[in-house]
Amino acid sequence: MDIRVDRERCVGAGMCALTAPDVFTQDDDGFSELLPGRPTEAGDQPLVREAVRACPVGAVSLADR
């Protein structure tokens, strides 16, 4: 499963970065993004799945490869 962050939908709540800090961070403007060097296919991790559920606007998602 690939991790996707819809930056146009993101409101910067930071729930993904709080839930899965080894995968997500926030940029200088406060919007979510994957940590540099993290593979997008890390979606099989339980904390990533929880981050998807925790996003209040659905900006973080998992997609089949």
Residue frames relative to the residue before (quaternion, step in Angstrom):
aa qw qx qy qz dx dy dz
M 1.0000 0.0000 0.0000 0.0000 0.00 0.00 0.00
D 0.2937 -0.7516 0.5699 0.1552 3.54 -0.93 0.94
I 0.3691 -0.7051 0.5651 0.2174 3.55 -1.11 0.78
R 0.0438 -0.7885 0.6134 0.0098 3.54 -0.97 0.89
V 0.1133 -0.7564 0.6405 0.0689 3.55 -1.11 0.77
D 0.2376 -0.7635 0.5886 0.1191 3.56 -0.63 1.17
R 0.2605 -0.8172 0.4980 0.1278 3.56 -0.10 1.31
E 0.6191 0.5314 -0.3581 0.4541 3.61 1.13 -0.38
R 0.6855 0.4553 -0.2702 0.4998 3.57 1.17 -0.55
C 0.5621 0.6402 -0.3741 0.3664 3.59 1.13 -0.68
V 0.1776 -0.7841 0.5886 0.0851 3.57 -1.01 0.90
G 0.5374 -0.6686 0.3806 0.3455 3.58 1.28 0.11
A 0.2676 0.7857 -0.5183 0.2062 3.59 1.11 0.56
G 0.3472 -0.7934 0.4422 0.2333 3.58 1.16 -0.55
M 0.3661 0.7516 -0.4855 0.2557 3.59 1.21 0.18
C 0.6290 0.5299 -0.3492 0.4490 3.61 1.01 -0.69
A 0.6787 0.4838 -0.2905 0.4700 3.59 0.92 -0.89
L 0.6484 0.4990 -0.3167 0.4799 3.60 1.08 -0.62
T 0.7056 0.4737 -0.2576 0.4597 3.57 1.01 -0.85
A 0.8046 0.0802 -0.0091 0.5883 3.60 0.93 -0.88
P 0.0513 -0.8633 0.5017 0.0185 3.61 0.53 1.17
D 0.6025 0.5517 -0.3651 0.4465 3.60 1.21 -0.24
V 0.7263 0.4058 -0.2181 0.5101 3.57 1.28 -0.28
F 0.8051 0.2490 -0.0978 0.5293 3.59 0.92 -0.95
T 0.0358 -0.7444 0.6651 0.0462 3.50 -1.34 0.46
Q 0.3721 -0.6789 0.5615 0.2921 3.54 -1.31 -0.12
D 0.4465 -0.6961 0.4931 0.2700 3.55 -0.98 0.86
D 0.7586 -0.3920 0.2649 0.4480 3.58 -1.29 -0.03
D 0.6883 0.4512 -0.2727 0.4984 3.58 1.19 -0.48
G 0.5846 -0.6194 0.3479 0.3919 3.59 1.31 0.03
F 0.5545 0.6132 -0.3988 0.3968 3.59 1.24 0.08
S 0.5564 -0.6535 0.4186 0.2969 3.53 -1.08 0.79
E 0.0968 0.7573 -0.6432 0.0587 3.49 -1.25 0.64
L 0.5706 -0.5599 0.4614 0.3847 3.54 -1.27 0.31
L 0.5414 -0.5950 0.4750 0.3568 3.54 -1.10 0.63
P 0.5673 -0.5961 0.4302 0.3711 3.59 -0.99 0.71
G 0.8034 0.2725 -0.2205 0.4814 3.54 -0.97 0.89
R 0.5536 0.5866 -0.4114 0.4244 3.61 1.24 -0.09
P 0.4087 -0.7046 0.5120 0.2725 3.59 -0.81 0.88
T 0.5077 -0.6531 0.4654 0.3147 3.57 -1.00 0.78
E 0.6551 0.5309 -0.3248 0.4284 3.59 1.15 -0.42
A 0.4079 0.7184 -0.4682 0.3136 3.62 1.19 0.41
G 0.3638 0.7916 -0.4327 0.2319 3.57 1.28 0.21
D 0.5829 0.5883 -0.3836 0.4086 3.59 1.21 -0.12
Q 0.5213 0.6384 -0.4177 0.3824 3.61 1.24 -0.08
P 0.5448 -0.6499 0.4165 0.3277 3.63 -0.88 0.89
L 0.6669 0.4987 -0.3234 0.4493 3.62 0.94 -0.75
V 0.6008 0.5345 -0.3640 0.4700 3.59 1.12 -0.52
R 0.6390 0.5120 -0.3253 0.4731 3.57 0.97 -0.78
E 0.6403 0.5082 -0.3177 0.4804 3.58 1.05 -0.75
A 0.6273 0.5330 -0.3352 0.4582 3.61 1.03 -0.75
V 0.6083 0.5369 -0.3465 0.4708 3.58 1.06 -0.72
R 0.6856 0.4734 -0.2822 0.4756 3.60 0.90 -0.89
A 0.6875 0.5162 -0.2814 0.4263 3.60 1.03 -0.77
C 0.5521 0.6215 -0.4120 0.3730 3.62 1.11 -0.47
P 0.3804 -0.7749 0.4558 0.2171 3.61 -0.53 1.13
V 0.7624 0.3350 -0.1985 0.5168 3.61 1.17 -0.37
G 0.5042 -0.6879 0.4026 0.3325 3.59 1.26 0.17
A 0.3342 0.7687 -0.4878 0.2436 3.58 1.11 0.59
V 0.6951 0.3916 -0.2586 0.5446 3.59 1.21 -0.43
S 0.0832 0.8081 -0.5762 0.0899 3.56 -0.80 0.99
L 0.3274 -0.6936 0.6017 0.2229 3.51 -1.37 0.23
A 0.0585 -0.7949 0.6040 0.0021 3.54 -0.99 0.86
D 0.5389 -0.5978 0.4800 0.3490 3.54 -1.13 0.64
R 0.5283 -0.6373 0.4637 0.3157 3.54 -1.11 0.70
